[in-house]
Amino acid sequence: MTAHPLRLALLSAVLLSGVGAAAAQAPQCGGDFGQFLQGVRAEAAAKGMSARAIDASLANVNQDQKVLARDRGQAVFQQAWSQFQGRMVNKDRLARGRANLEKYASTFRQVEAQTGVPGAVIASFWGLETDYGAVLGDFDTLSALATLAHDCRRPEIFRPHLLSAIELVDRGYLRPDQMKGAWAGELGQTQMLPEDYVAFGTDQDGNGQINLLTDVPDVLMTTGKFIESMGWRRGEPWLEAIRIPAAFPFDRAALVNKEPRSEFARLGVTKSDGSPLERDGMMASIILPQGKGGPAFLAFPNFDIYLQWNNSLTYSLTAGYFGTRLDGGPAVDMGNPQPGLDGDGMKSLQQKLAAKGYDVGKIDGILGANTRAAVREEQLKMGVAADGWPTATFAAALR
């Protein structure tokens, strides 16, 4: 699975400083595409990149309408979590993940010793993003980044990555013709964006190159360093399947509500096998991706790293759960959740909630954090379990 622009880092847009008159006159986004590229050329030159690398990188760049179409549609995240994870965390991917953890055990140990990031966490991203390097994507990276940087929706994000992609060529890491990947410009077996490739790329196998397309040791150490940079807490868990008692105050089951693990234990929450939770002060949140009748998880501070990688809860919870399975954890009880809304039904609900004054963000048919929070507020007003899971019954009652 290719990565998504939801994972893109939030960047400052200080793009014109010191790039010369040609860059200052060229549009930062929109307008004539050729003139836009001239601005990129001038900025890359001002950053010290060679004319050879700039020319080679931009020689065959063009606007890719397929990239723009992908950027405007994320329908996969309209799926219920059980459906999405059932497709992604399958027996084959689990088996190959465990085999790779064994095959590269020495490298994984080195990565964890240096970064604190367990092998199962890295392998979960590796498996979901590219099936362990089998599906790297076939979009031209430089054209994809130029297209998205020229598009005025998020140029402050994509222009720096376009410049970093040129830097990868300038450093000799990759040739332009090798730079094929996901539609949003990610490269390599864990789909690193060019700025992160430059910042964290490591020649772990010592062959004199940093190649995240083919050199697995480079991929694993680079990914570990990237995850570490986001604040990974060494030796701590990230996610755990749990059981919730029927009488639980479900309005407290929300990612934004962080409480000591001991408090959830006091309220009757147990491990998935019924054994007691640790009664300590480790902060955690409860995630009910499909409401009180479905699976339940305890999310720890390290789970925030998954949300930084991709802020879709559907993806992040799948990746986190996949990591627990690769780490030897049990399969979660999927329960018997009430059916949720389809994409059109969710859009209709979002429109109604927006009309009531809630900020649900984009009307996109995706059950995001803002929509869940609005649903929870309305459930509290209705006097029903405030689990943030909108059903057809809830949507009808909202009318």
Secondary structure, 3 states (H helix, E strand, C coil): CCCCHHHCCCCCCCCCCCCHHHHHHCCCCCCCHHHHHHHHHHHHHHCCCCHHHHHHHHCCCCCCHHHHHHHCCCHHHHCCHHHHHHHHCCHHHHHHHHHHHHHCHHHHHHHHHHHCCCHHHHHHHHHHHHCCCCCCCCEEHHHHHHHHHHCCCCHHHHHHHHHHHHHHHHHCCCCHHHCEECCCCCECCCCECHHHHHHHCCCCCCCCCCCCCCCHHHHHHHHHHHHHHCCCCCCCCCEEEEECCCCCCHHHCCCCCCEEHHHHHHCCCEECCCCECCCCCCEEEEECCCCCCCCCEEECCCHHHHHHHCCCHHHHHHHHHHHHHHCCCCCCCCCCCCCECCHHHHHHHHHHHHHCCCCCCCCCCCCCHHHHHHHHHHHHHHCCCCCCCCEHHHHHHHC
